[in-house]
């Protein structure tokens, strides 16, 4: 099963292996260049209230658009390759139906979430797995995968978003937060075996109510 996140793009837990997927360095580099470019131009007057933008402002917007286009192209290529690889490797997966709209309202996370492309990742991966005869189990967006202990099932309600390590107050388990969530999702997928039957239809129904970043 796959748990997506901010620190690592995704954490995988399966009967065969546990692992992580990171954004390519090329994307991180372009994102860093964009951030520096925006910071250097933070005090520029770019036109407002009916006043035409200056030549420098026009140049700024054109260069800004190029940065965004470059990042979007790199992200599209990354998502295409990683979803193809995962779909060829796994026949059954469990994903969490994230509340993207709600997460985007968090000012500290909005930019990071937008850069990751979680929604597109889920769409592409699900389409490819179902097309190849596999199936996908979706855990509801309020399923507490991050707060549930994979070892004893205790829900750690006091766990903060900033806590990167899961310390279970009930059984004492200590584990990486994202890995714990991925294992919990894997357990959820195993319990919900029946949800895999006729997955294409079930997924389409769930998708109608899925959150969209737009």
Secondary structure, 3 states (H helix, E strand, C coil): CEEECCCCCEEEECCCCEEEECCCHHHHHHHHHHHHHHHHCCCCCCCCCCCCCCHHHHHHHHHHHHHHHHHHHHHHHHHHHHHHHHHHHCCEEEEECCCHHHHHCCHHHHHHHHHHCHHHHHHHHHHHHHHCCCEEEEECCCCCCCCECCCCCCECCCCCCCCCEEECCCCCCEEEHHHHHHHHHHHHHHHCHHHHCCHHHHHHHHHHCCCCCC
